Structures are given as structure tokens and as C-alpha cells.
Amino acid sequence: YEIPLRLVGSEMCIRDSPQMAKHIYFAESALDAMSFYQLNANKIKLEESVFCSVGGYISVNQIKNTLLRYPQAKVHTCFDNDLNGNLYDIKVSGIISNTEMTIKENKDDVLFKTKGREFTINKNDVSLESFREKSKIIAPMISHKAEKAKDFNEILMKQHEQKKSIKL
């Protein structure tokens, strides 16, 4: 799902002029995308950004069609800081680089099969960086992860709780 952006007081919007988009942010849900934005609002220009929710499942067409719509935009991922979020980063990386890949989760590790390569990574060590190192596939994208939390919404909730507990 694409979260359309319309600039207040302006006739132009990214949906009408896709060449304006300089950044695409993929997140698992609209809530994740909004939480990421709220935490990083001082670094993101909304008039140059598109936020897309993958709805909890990534398909090749979903990513490719978004990239076709916004061909000038740099890809960012804002997936959860867990195994599934890391696998989403890897899937987007494979799609961007046109690499066919199969991913199979085993008890302790994850098996990756790409063109001419087959390798495993321990579940605790799966990340975009470890995948890049083993696969030698480096897609032009930036992965953002919540620090010391599962996702960006968890960080916001912790900040909210801290504000509530401050006594004046």
C-alpha cells in the first residue's frame, strides 16, 4: 500500500509527479512507516519521500512496480529488527538486484540459494550485511533498524511512557 503524499498549499504531489520522489521507504505496515517518520522527521523531506507498506508480505511485483513508478528514488527499508525484518531486507535486496533467490528457514539457520551460490547463516546472525558478505550481492539500498527495540513503534511507546512518568 502506498501512503499518498499531498503537500499542503501546493498543487504538486508525488503521486502526480513521480519524478519528485527522491526516497522510497518500505515498511511492513503503515503504522511502522508513520513511526519511522515520526522518529526521523527532522531528517526526512516529505515533499521528496514516498512511504510504502508491504502489508506483512513482500512480492516481487509489489517492489518492482513501486520502483518503476518512482525510478529516481533511493530505496530505504524500515522493517522490524528481528529475523523476519532482516529477511524482508534481503528479499528487497534480491528484487532490486534482479537476483532470483530461495530462502528456507531451518531450526538453527537460514538456507539461501542464489545464482550459483548456496549458503547458510545462523538465525541469530541473519542481517542484510551478513547476506551481502556471503552472497556478494550489494543492492543500492539503505536499511534502517530500530535501535534496542523490535520496531520503531516500540521506541515511540517507550518515549511516551517516559514522558508520562516524569513528575513535575
TIVO-2410 file (N, C-alpha, C; in nm, 3 decimals):
# residues 168
REC num residu      c1      c2      c3 atome chaine
REC   1      Y   0.084  -0.117   0.000     N      A
REC   1      Y   0.000   0.000   0.000    CA      A
REC   1      Y   0.088   0.123   0.000     C      A
REC   2      E   0.056   0.218  -0.082     N      A
REC   2      E   0.130   0.342  -0.089    CA      A
REC   2      E   0.057   0.446  -0.006     C      A
REC   3      I   0.129   0.518   0.075     N      A
REC   3      I   0.069   0.627   0.151    CA      A
REC   3      I   0.087   0.751   0.066     C      A
REC   4      P  -0.021   0.800   0.003     N      A
REC   4      P  -0.006   0.915  -0.086    CA      A
REC   4      P   0.031   1.040  -0.007     C      A
REC   5      L   0.112   1.121  -0.068     N      A
REC   5      L   0.157   1.243  -0.002    CA      A
REC   5      L   0.108   1.363  -0.081     C      A
REC   6      R   0.039   1.452  -0.017     N      A
REC   6      R  -0.004   1.574  -0.082    CA      A
REC   6      R   0.049   1.689   0.002     C      A
REC   7      L   0.117   1.782  -0.062     N      A
REC   7      L   0.173   1.895   0.011    CA      A
REC   7      L   0.063   1.997   0.038     C      A
REC   8      V   0.054   2.041   0.162     N      A
REC   8      V  -0.046   2.139   0.200    CA      A
REC   8      V  -0.013   2.270   0.129     C      A
REC   9      G  -0.115   2.330   0.065     N      A
REC   9      G  -0.095   2.458  -0.001    CA      A
REC   9      G  -0.022   2.447  -0.133     C      A
REC  10      S  -0.010   2.328  -0.188     N      A
REC  10      S   0.062   2.311  -0.313    CA      A
REC  10      S  -0.022   2.232  -0.411     C      A
REC  11      E  -0.009   2.262  -0.537     N      A
REC  11      E  -0.079   2.188  -0.641    CA      A
REC  11      E  -0.006   2.059  -0.675     C      A
REC  12      M   0.123   2.052  -0.645     N      A
REC  12      M   0.204   1.937  -0.683    CA      A
REC  12      M   0.202   1.831  -0.572     C      A
REC  13      C   0.202   1.707  -0.611     N      A
REC  13      C   0.222   1.599  -0.514    CA      A
REC  13      C   0.299   1.488  -0.584     C      A
REC  14      I   0.364   1.406  -0.507     N      A
REC  14      I   0.447   1.299  -0.562    CA      A
REC  14      I   0.363   1.203  -0.644     C      A
REC  15      R   0.241   1.178  -0.602     N      A
REC  15      R   0.157   1.084  -0.677    CA      A
REC  15      R   0.135   1.135  -0.820     C      A
REC  16      D   0.121   1.267  -0.836     N      A
REC  16      D   0.100   1.325  -0.968    CA      A
REC  16      D   0.231   1.346  -1.043     C      A
REC  17      S   0.341   1.361  -0.973     N      A
REC  17      S   0.472   1.386  -1.033    CA      A
REC  17      S   0.575   1.291  -0.971     C      A
REC  18      P   0.577   1.165  -1.015     N      A
REC  18      P   0.665   1.066  -0.952    CA      A
REC  18      P   0.814   1.101  -0.959     C      A
REC  19      Q   0.853   1.184  -1.055     N      A
REC  19      Q   0.994   1.221  -1.065    CA      A
REC  19      Q   1.039   1.306  -0.946     C      A
REC  20      M   0.944   1.359  -0.867     N      A
REC  20      M   0.979   1.436  -0.748    CA      A
REC  20      M   1.031   1.347  -0.636     C      A
REC  21      A   0.997   1.220  -0.640     N      A
REC  21      A   1.035   1.130  -0.531    CA      A
REC  21      A   1.184   1.101  -0.535     C      A
REC  22      K   1.251   1.131  -0.426     N      A
REC  22      K   1.394   1.102  -0.414    CA      A
REC  22      K   1.420   0.985  -0.321     C      A
REC  23      H   1.318   0.949  -0.242     N      A
REC  23      H   1.333   0.841  -0.144    CA      A
REC  23      H   1.204   0.760  -0.135     C      A
REC  24      I   1.219   0.627  -0.135     N      A
REC  24      I   1.108   0.536  -0.108    CA      A
REC  24      I   1.140   0.464   0.021     C      A
REC  25      Y   1.048   0.467   0.115     N      A
REC  25      Y   1.064   0.397   0.242    CA      A
REC  25      Y   0.965   0.282   0.246     C      A
REC  26      F   1.016   0.158   0.247     N      A
REC  26      F   0.932   0.040   0.258    CA      A
REC  26      F   0.925  -0.002   0.404     C      A
REC  27      A   0.804  -0.027   0.453     N      A
REC  27      A   0.783  -0.074   0.590    CA      A
REC  27      A   0.683  -0.188   0.586     C      A
REC  28      E   0.676  -0.265   0.695     N      A
REC  28      E   0.583  -0.377   0.700    CA      A
REC  28      E   0.439  -0.330   0.707     C      A
REC  29      S   0.415  -0.220   0.777     N      A
REC  29      S   0.279  -0.169   0.792    CA      A
REC  29      S   0.281  -0.017   0.785     C      A
REC  30      A   0.163   0.041   0.768     N      A
REC  30      A   0.151   0.187   0.769    CA      A
REC  30      A   0.192   0.242   0.905     C      A
REC  31      L   0.159   0.171   1.013     N      A
REC  31      L   0.197   0.215   1.147    CA      A
REC  31      L   0.350   0.220   1.160     C      A
REC  32      D   0.418   0.119   1.107     N      A
REC  32      D   0.565   0.117   1.111    CA      A
REC  32      D   0.623   0.235   1.033     C      A
REC  33      A   0.565   0.264   0.916     N      A
REC  33      A   0.612   0.376   0.834    CA      A
REC  33      A   0.592   0.509   0.907     C      A
REC  34      M   0.474   0.526   0.969     N      A
REC  34      M   0.447   0.651   1.041    CA      A
REC  34      M   0.537   0.666   1.163     C      A
REC  35      S   0.562   0.555   1.232     N      A
REC  35      S   0.650   0.559   1.349    CA      A
REC  35      S   0.792   0.595   1.308     C      A
REC  36      F   0.840   0.534   1.200     N      A
REC  36      F   0.973   0.567   1.149    CA      A
REC  36      F   0.981   0.715   1.115     C      A
REC  37      Y   0.880   0.765   1.045     N      A
REC  37      Y   0.881   0.907   1.008    CA      A
REC  37      Y   0.881   0.996   1.133     C      A
REC  38      Q   0.796   0.965   1.229     N      A
REC  38      Q   0.788   1.049   1.349    CA      A
REC  38      Q   0.922   1.058   1.420     C      A
REC  39      L   0.994   0.947   1.426     N      A
REC  39      L   1.125   0.945   1.492    CA      A
REC  39      L   1.234   1.014   1.410     C      A
REC  40      N   1.212   1.028   1.280     N      A
REC  40      N   1.315   1.082   1.191    CA      A
REC  40      N   1.268   1.204   1.112     C      A
REC  41      A   1.163   1.269   1.159     N      A
REC  41      A   1.102   1.380   1.085    CA      A
REC  41      A   1.201   1.491   1.053     C      A
REC  42      N   1.298   1.513   1.139     N      A
REC  42      N   1.396   1.619   1.115    CA      A
REC  42      N   1.496   1.584   1.004     C      A
REC  43      K   1.500   1.458   0.959     N      A
REC  43      K   1.593   1.414   0.856    CA      A
REC  43      K   1.524   1.385   0.723     C      A
REC  44      I   1.391   1.385   0.720     N      A
REC  44      I   1.316   1.343   0.601    CA      A
REC  44      I   1.237   1.460   0.545     C      A
REC  45      K   1.254   1.484   0.415     N      A
REC  45      K   1.174   1.586   0.346    CA      A
REC  45      K   1.052   1.515   0.287     C      A
REC  46      L   0.936   1.542   0.343     N      A
REC  46      L   0.814   1.475   0.297    CA      A
REC  46      L   0.787   1.500   0.149     C      A
REC  47      E   0.820   1.618   0.100     N      A
REC  47      E   0.792   1.650  -0.040    CA      A
REC  47      E   0.877   1.570  -0.137     C      A
REC  48      E   0.977   1.497  -0.086     N      A
REC  48      E   1.064   1.414  -0.169    CA      A
REC  48      E   1.052   1.265  -0.136     C      A
REC  49      S   0.957   1.229  -0.053     N      A
REC  49      S   0.951   1.094   0.001    CA      A
REC  49      S   0.819   1.023  -0.025     C      A
REC  50      V   0.829   0.891  -0.042     N      A
REC  50      V   0.714   0.804  -0.058    CA      A
REC  50      V   0.727   0.695   0.047     C      A
REC  51      F   0.619   0.667   0.119     N      A
REC  51      F   0.617   0.562   0.220    CA      A
REC  51      F   0.526   0.451   0.171     C      A
REC  52      C   0.576   0.329   0.168     N      A
REC  52      C   0.500   0.214   0.118    CA      A
REC  52      C   0.495   0.105   0.224     C      A
REC  53      S   0.376   0.056   0.248     N      A
REC  53      S   0.357  -0.058   0.337    CA      A
REC  53      S   0.348  -0.183   0.250     C      A
REC  54      V   0.423  -0.286   0.287     N      A
REC  54      V   0.416  -0.412   0.212    CA      A
REC  54      V   0.306  -0.502   0.267     C      A
REC  55      G   0.241  -0.459   0.372     N      A
REC  55      G   0.128  -0.534   0.425    CA      A
REC  55      G   0.166  -0.668   0.486     C      A
REC  56      G   0.288  -0.680   0.535     N      A
REC  56      G   0.330  -0.803   0.601    CA      A
REC  56      G   0.378  -0.912   0.507     C      A
REC  57      Y   0.381  -0.884   0.376     N      A
REC  57      Y   0.430  -0.983   0.279    CA      A
REC  57      Y   0.491  -0.908   0.162     C      A
REC  58      I   0.609  -0.950   0.120     N      A
REC  58      I   0.676  -0.885   0.008    CA      A
REC  58      I   0.661  -0.970  -0.117     C      A
REC  59      S   0.612  -0.906  -0.224     N      A
REC  59      S   0.608  -0.975  -0.353    CA      A
REC  59      S   0.700  -0.901  -0.450     C      A
REC  60      V   0.750  -0.974  -0.547     N      A
REC  60      V   0.839  -0.917  -0.646    CA      A
REC  60      V   0.769  -0.802  -0.718     C      A
REC  61      N   0.646  -0.823  -0.763     N      A
REC  61      N   0.575  -0.719  -0.837    CA      A
REC  61      N   0.550  -0.594  -0.752     C      A
REC  62      Q   0.524  -0.614  -0.626     N      A
REC  62      Q   0.499  -0.501  -0.537    CA      A
REC  62      Q   0.620  -0.407  -0.536     C      A
REC  63      I   0.738  -0.462  -0.520     N      A
REC  63      I   0.860  -0.380  -0.514    CA      A
REC  63      I   0.894  -0.326  -0.652     C      A
REC  64      K   0.893  -0.412  -0.754     N      A
REC  64      K   0.930  -0.368  -0.889    CA      A
REC  64      K   0.836  -0.260  -0.941     C      A
REC  65      N   0.707  -0.274  -0.920     N      A
REC  65      N   0.612  -0.173  -0.968    CA      A
REC  65      N   0.631  -0.040  -0.897     C      A
REC  66      T   0.664  -0.045  -0.769     N      A
REC  66      T   0.691   0.079  -0.696    CA      A
REC  66      T   0.816   0.146  -0.752     C      A
REC  67      L   0.919   0.066  -0.779     N      A
REC  67      L   1.043   0.122  -0.835    CA      A
REC  67      L   1.021   0.177  -0.976     C      A
REC  68      L   0.935   0.112  -1.053     N      A
REC  68      L   0.902   0.164  -1.186    CA      A
REC  68      L   0.828   0.297  -1.176     C      A
REC  69      R   0.742   0.310  -1.077     N      A
REC  69      R   0.665   0.433  -1.058    CA      A
REC  69      R   0.755   0.549  -1.014     C      A
REC  70      Y   0.858   0.517  -0.934     N      A
REC  70      Y   0.948   0.620  -0.880    CA      A
REC  70      Y   1.093   0.585  -0.917     C      A
REC  71      P   1.128   0.595  -1.043     N      A
REC  71      P   1.258   0.546  -1.090    CA      A
REC  71      P   1.380   0.621  -1.038     C      A
REC  72      Q   1.363   0.744  -0.994     N      A
REC  72      Q   1.476   0.824  -0.946    CA      A
REC  72      Q   1.501   0.808  -0.796     C      A
REC  73      A   1.413   0.739  -0.729     N      A
REC  73      A   1.416   0.735  -0.582    CA      A
REC  73      A   1.515   0.632  -0.528     C      A
REC  74      K   1.579   0.669  -0.419     N      A
REC  74      K   1.667   0.580  -0.345    CA      A
REC  74      K   1.581   0.493  -0.254     C      A
REC  75      V   1.613   0.365  -0.244     N      A
REC  75      V   1.533   0.271  -0.165    CA      A
REC  75      V   1.583   0.265  -0.020     C      A
REC  76      H   1.488   0.275   0.071     N      A
REC  76      H   1.514   0.260   0.215    CA      A
REC  76      H   1.419   0.153   0.266     C      A
REC  77      T   1.464   0.071   0.358     N      A
REC  77      T   1.374  -0.023   0.425    CA      A
REC  77      T   1.370   0.011   0.573     C      A
REC  78      C   1.253  -0.006   0.632     N      A
REC  78      C   1.230   0.026   0.773    CA      A
REC  78      C   1.161  -0.092   0.840     C      A
REC  79      F   1.211  -0.211   0.814     N      A
REC  79      F   1.148  -0.333   0.865    CA      A
REC  79      F   1.191  -0.359   1.009     C      A
REC  80      D   1.117  -0.447   1.075     N      A
REC  80      D   1.145  -0.480   1.215    CA      A
REC  80      D   1.287  -0.528   1.236     C      A
REC  81      N   1.333  -0.509   1.358     N      A
REC  81      N   1.467  -0.552   1.398    CA      A
REC  81      N   1.459  -0.694   1.455     C      A
REC  82      D   1.417  -0.786   1.368     N      A
REC  82      D   1.408  -0.927   1.405    CA      A
REC  82      D   1.437  -1.011   1.281     C      A
REC  83      L   1.428  -1.143   1.293     N      A
REC  83      L   1.460  -1.231   1.181    CA      A
REC  83      L   1.374  -1.199   1.059     C      A
REC  84      N   1.243  -1.186   1.077     N      A
REC  84      N   1.156  -1.157   0.962    CA      A
REC  84      N   1.190  -1.024   0.897     C      A
REC  85      G   1.215  -0.923   0.976     N      A
REC  85      G   1.252  -0.792   0.921    CA      A
REC  85      G   1.383  -0.799   0.843     C      A
REC  86      N   1.478  -0.875   0.894     N      A
REC  86      N   1.606  -0.892   0.824    CA      A
REC  86      N   1.586  -0.969   0.693     C      A
REC  87      L   1.500  -1.069   0.696     N      A
REC  87      L   1.471  -1.144   0.572    CA      A
REC  87      L   1.399  -1.055   0.471     C      A
REC  88      Y   1.314  -0.964   0.518     N      A
REC  88      Y   1.249  -0.869   0.427    CA      A
REC  88      Y   1.354  -0.780   0.359     C      A
REC  89      D   1.452  -0.733   0.437     N      A
REC  89      D   1.561  -0.653   0.378    CA      A
REC  89      D   1.630  -0.731   0.267     C      A
REC  90      I   1.658  -0.857   0.295     N      A
REC  90      I   1.729  -0.943   0.199    CA      A
REC  90      I   1.643  -0.966   0.075     C      A
REC  91      K   1.513  -0.987   0.094     N      A
REC  91      K   1.424  -1.006  -0.021    CA      A
REC  91      K   1.420  -0.881  -0.108     C      A
REC  92      V   1.410  -0.765  -0.048     N      A
REC  92      V   1.409  -0.640  -0.125    CA      A
REC  92      V   1.542  -0.625  -0.199     C      A
REC  93      S   1.651  -0.656  -0.133     N      A
REC  93      S   1.782  -0.650  -0.196    CA      A
REC  93      S   1.788  -0.740  -0.320     C      A
REC  94      G   1.736  -0.861  -0.307     N      A
REC  94      G   1.734  -0.954  -0.420    CA      A
REC  94      G   1.649  -0.903  -0.535     C      A
REC  95      I   1.535  -0.844  -0.502     N      A
REC  95      I   1.445  -0.792  -0.605    CA      A
REC  95      I   1.511  -0.675  -0.678     C      A
REC  96      I   1.571  -0.583  -0.602     N      A
REC  96      I   1.637  -0.467  -0.663    CA      A
REC  96      I   1.749  -0.510  -0.756     C      A
REC  97      S   1.824  -0.613  -0.715     N      A
REC  97      S   1.939  -0.657  -0.795    CA      A
REC  97      S   1.901  -0.763  -0.898     C      A
REC  98      N   1.771  -0.789  -0.914     N      A
REC  98      N   1.722  -0.891  -1.010    CA      A
REC  98      N   1.786  -1.028  -0.987     C      A
REC  99      T   1.800  -1.064  -0.862     N      A
REC  99      T   1.858  -1.192  -0.824    CA      A
REC  99      T   1.748  -1.287  -0.781     C      A
REC 100      E   1.734  -1.396  -0.853     N      A
REC 100      E   1.640  -1.499  -0.810    CA      A
REC 100      E   1.698  -1.567  -0.688     C      A
REC 101      M   1.612  -1.591  -0.590     N      A
REC 101      M   1.662  -1.645  -0.465    CA      A
REC 101      M   1.554  -1.727  -0.398     C      A
REC 102      T   1.597  -1.833  -0.332     N      A
REC 102      T   1.507  -1.905  -0.244    CA      A
REC 102      T   1.564  -1.896  -0.103     C      A
REC 103      I   1.474  -1.885  -0.009     N      A
REC 103      I   1.512  -1.873   0.132    CA      A
REC 103      I   1.436  -1.980   0.208     C      A
REC 104      K   1.509  -2.063   0.282     N      A
REC 104      K   1.445  -2.168   0.361    CA      A
REC 104      K   1.494  -2.157   0.504     C      A
REC 105      E   1.397  -2.141   0.594     N      A
REC 105      E   1.427  -2.132   0.736    CA      A
REC 105      E   1.435  -2.272   0.794     C      A
REC 106      N   1.547  -2.304   0.857     N      A
REC 106      N   1.565  -2.430   0.927    CA      A
REC 106      N   1.560  -2.405   1.077     C      A
REC 107      K   1.585  -2.509   1.156     N      A
REC 107      K   1.578  -2.497   1.301    CA      A
REC 107      K   1.673  -2.389   1.354     C      A
REC 108      D   1.800  -2.395   1.316     N      A
REC 108      D   1.900  -2.304   1.370    CA      A
REC 108      D   1.955  -2.202   1.271     C      A
REC 109      D   1.928  -2.225   1.141     N      A
REC 109      D   1.985  -2.135   1.042    CA      A
REC 109      D   1.889  -2.110   0.927     C      A
REC 110      V   1.933  -2.028   0.833     N      A
REC 110      V   1.853  -1.998   0.715    CA      A
REC 110      V   1.939  -2.033   0.594     C      A
REC 111      L   1.881  -2.110   0.503     N      A
REC 111      L   1.949  -2.151   0.380    CA      A
REC 111      L   1.911  -2.055   0.268     C      A
REC 112      F   2.012  -2.000   0.202     N      A
REC 112      F   1.991  -1.909   0.089    CA      A
REC 112      F   2.046  -1.976  -0.036     C      A
REC 113      K   1.968  -1.972  -0.143     N      A
REC 113      K   2.014  -2.020  -0.273    CA      A
REC 113      K   1.995  -1.907  -0.373     C      A
REC 114      T   2.106  -1.868  -0.435     N      A
REC 114      T   2.103  -1.767  -0.540    CA      A
REC 114      T   2.176  -1.825  -0.660     C      A
REC 115      K   2.189  -1.745  -0.764     N      A
REC 115      K   2.258  -1.790  -0.885    CA      A
REC 115      K   2.398  -1.842  -0.850     C      A
REC 116      G   2.417  -1.971  -0.860     N      A
REC 116      G   2.548  -2.029  -0.839    CA      A
REC 116      G   2.599  -2.032  -0.697     C      A
REC 117      R   2.520  -1.989  -0.602     N      A
REC 117      R   2.563  -1.989  -0.462    CA      A
REC 117      R   2.457  -2.052  -0.373     C      A
REC 118      E   2.506  -2.120  -0.273     N      A
REC 118      E   2.420  -2.176  -0.170    CA      A
REC 118      E   2.495  -2.164  -0.039     C      A
REC 119      F   2.431  -2.105   0.061     N      A
REC 119      F   2.499  -2.087   0.189    CA      A
REC 119      F   2.395  -2.073   0.300     C      A
REC 120      T   2.441  -2.092   0.422     N      A
REC 120      T   2.353  -2.077   0.539    CA      A
REC 120      T   2.408  -1.967   0.628     C      A
REC 121      I   2.317  -1.907   0.702     N      A
REC 121      I   2.354  -1.809   0.804    CA      A
REC 121      I   2.275  -1.846   0.929     C      A
REC 122      N   2.343  -1.851   1.042     N      A
REC 122      N   2.277  -1.877   1.170    CA      A
REC 122      N   2.164  -1.775   1.190     C      A
REC 123      K   2.049  -1.821   1.239     N      A
REC 123      K   1.934  -1.733   1.256    CA      A
REC 123      K   1.967  -1.606   1.335     C      A
REC 124      N   2.051  -1.619   1.437     N      A
REC 124      N   2.087  -1.504   1.520    CA      A
REC 124      N   2.174  -1.403   1.447     C      A
REC 125      D   2.235  -1.446   1.337     N      A
REC 125      D   2.328  -1.361   1.263    CA      A
REC 125      D   2.273  -1.310   1.130     C      A
REC 126      V   2.149  -1.347   1.098     N      A
REC 126      V   2.091  -1.304   0.969    CA      A
REC 126      V   2.071  -1.153   0.970     C      A
REC 127      S   2.129  -1.088   0.871     N      A
REC 127      S   2.114  -0.944   0.851    CA      A
REC 127      S   2.146  -0.915   0.705     C      A
REC 128      L   2.112  -0.796   0.661     N      A
REC 128      L   2.146  -0.756   0.525    CA      A
REC 128      L   2.297  -0.759   0.506     C      A
REC 129      E   2.371  -0.715   0.607     N      A
REC 129      E   2.517  -0.713   0.598    CA      A
REC 129      E   2.575  -0.853   0.586     C      A
REC 130      S   2.526  -0.947   0.668     N      A
REC 130      S   2.580  -1.084   0.659    CA      A
REC 130      S   2.543  -1.149   0.527     C      A
REC 131      F   2.424  -1.117   0.475     N      A
REC 131      F   2.384  -1.169   0.344    CA      A
REC 131      F   2.474  -1.110   0.235     C      A
REC 132      R   2.498  -0.981   0.240     N      A
REC 132      R   2.585  -0.917   0.139    CA      A
REC 132      R   2.724  -0.981   0.140     C      A
REC 133      E   2.775  -1.005   0.259     N      A
REC 133      E   2.909  -1.063   0.272    CA      A
REC 133      E   2.917  -1.202   0.210     C      A
REC 134      K   2.817  -1.285   0.235     N      A
REC 134      K   2.819  -1.423   0.185    CA      A
REC 134      K   2.778  -1.433   0.038     C      A
REC 135      S   2.684  -1.349  -0.005     N      A
REC 135      S   2.630  -1.361  -0.140    CA      A
REC 135      S   2.706  -1.278  -0.242     C      A
REC 136      K   2.774  -1.174  -0.194     N      A
REC 136      K   2.842  -1.077  -0.281    CA      A
REC 136      K   2.742  -0.993  -0.361     C      A
REC 137      I   2.615  -0.993  -0.319     N      A
REC 137      I   2.510  -0.914  -0.384    CA      A
REC 137      I   2.490  -0.788  -0.301     C      A
REC 138      I   2.518  -0.675  -0.362     N      A
REC 138      I   2.503  -0.548  -0.291    CA      A
REC 138      I   2.411  -0.459  -0.371     C      A
REC 139      A   2.286  -0.456  -0.331     N      A
REC 139      A   2.186  -0.373  -0.398    CA      A
REC 139      A   2.194  -0.231  -0.342     C      A
REC 140      P   2.166  -0.132  -0.426     N      A
REC 140      P   2.169   0.008  -0.379    CA      A
REC 140      P   2.048   0.041  -0.293     C      A
REC 141      M   2.060   0.018  -0.164     N      A
REC 141      M   1.951   0.046  -0.070    CA      A
REC 141      M   2.007   0.071   0.068     C      A
REC 142      I   1.926   0.131   0.153     N      A
REC 142      I   1.966   0.159   0.290    CA      A
REC 142      I   1.864   0.094   0.383     C      A
REC 143      S   1.912   0.016   0.477     N      A
REC 143      S   1.826  -0.050   0.575    CA      A
REC 143      S   1.832   0.028   0.707     C      A
REC 144      H   1.715   0.065   0.758     N      A
REC 144      H   1.705   0.135   0.886    CA      A
REC 144      H   1.646   0.037   0.988     C      A
REC 145      K   1.708   0.028   1.102     N      A
REC 145      K   1.659  -0.061   1.209    CA      A
REC 145      K   1.640   0.017   1.338     C      A
REC 146      A   1.539  -0.021   1.413     N      A
REC 146      A   1.516   0.038   1.544    CA      A
REC 146      A   1.629  -0.008   1.636     C      A
REC 147      E   1.688   0.086   1.705     N      A
REC 147      E   1.797   0.050   1.798    CA      A
REC 147      E   1.739   0.005   1.931     C      A
REC 148      K   1.786  -0.108   1.977     N      A
REC 148      K   1.746  -0.163   2.107    CA      A
REC 148      K   1.595  -0.183   2.120     C      A
REC 149      A   1.531  -0.212   2.007     N      A
REC 149      A   1.387  -0.237   2.008    CA      A
REC 149      A   1.352  -0.321   1.886     C      A
REC 150      K   1.235  -0.383   1.890     N      A
REC 150      K   1.190  -0.465   1.777    CA      A
REC 150      K   1.152  -0.378   1.658     C      A
REC 151      D   1.085  -0.265   1.686     N      A
REC 151      D   1.042  -0.178   1.576    CA      A
REC 151      D   1.035  -0.033   1.623     C      A
REC 152      F   1.008   0.056   1.531     N      A
REC 152      F   1.007   0.199   1.561    CA      A
REC 152      F   0.888   0.238   1.649     C      A
REC 153      N   0.776   0.168   1.638     N      A
REC 153      N   0.662   0.195   1.723    CA      A
REC 153      N   0.695   0.168   1.869     C      A
REC 154      E   0.772   0.062   1.895     N      A
REC 154      E   0.812   0.030   2.032    CA      A
REC 154      E   0.893   0.145   2.093     C      A
REC 155      I   0.980   0.205   2.013     N      A
REC 155      I   1.059   0.319   2.061    CA      A
REC 155      I   0.967   0.436   2.098     C      A
REC 156      L   0.871   0.465   2.011     N      A
REC 156      L   0.777   0.573   2.039    CA      A
REC 156      L   0.698   0.547   2.166     C      A
REC 157      M   0.655   0.423   2.185     N      A
REC 157      M   0.578   0.390   2.304    CA      A
REC 157      M   0.663   0.406   2.430     C      A
REC 158      K   0.790   0.367   2.422     N      A
REC 158      K   0.879   0.384   2.537    CA      A
REC 158      K   0.899   0.533   2.567     C      A
REC 159      Q   0.914   0.614   2.462     N      A
REC 159      Q   0.928   0.758   2.483    CA      A
REC 159      Q   0.803   0.816   2.547     C      A
REC 160      H   0.688   0.771   2.504     N      A
REC 160      H   0.561   0.817   2.560    CA      A
REC 160      H   0.550   0.779   2.708     C      A
REC 161      E   0.588   0.655   2.741     N      A
REC 161      E   0.583   0.610   2.881    CA      A
REC 161      E   0.679   0.692   2.968     C      A
REC 162      Q   0.797   0.723   2.913     N      A
REC 162      Q   0.893   0.803   2.990    CA      A
REC 162      Q   0.838   0.943   3.017     C      A
REC 163      K   0.772   1.002   2.921     N      A
REC 163      K   0.713   1.135   2.940    CA      A
REC 163      K   0.604   1.131   3.044     C      A
REC 164      K   0.524   1.024   3.045     N      A
REC 164      K   0.416   1.011   3.143    CA      A
REC 164      K   0.471   0.994   3.284     C      A
REC 165      S   0.587   0.933   3.299     N      A
REC 165      S   0.641   0.904   3.431    CA      A
REC 165      S   0.721   1.021   3.490     C      A
REC 166      I   0.746   1.124   3.409     N      A
REC 166      I   0.819   1.239   3.461    CA      A
REC 166      I   0.726   1.320   3.551     C      A
REC 167      K   0.772   1.343   3.675     N      A
REC 167      K   0.691   1.421   3.770    CA      A
REC 167      K   0.740   1.564   3.770     C      A
REC 168      L   0.646   1.654   3.769     N      A
REC 168      L   0.680   1.796   3.771    CA      A
REC 168      L   0.671   1.852   3.911     C      A
***
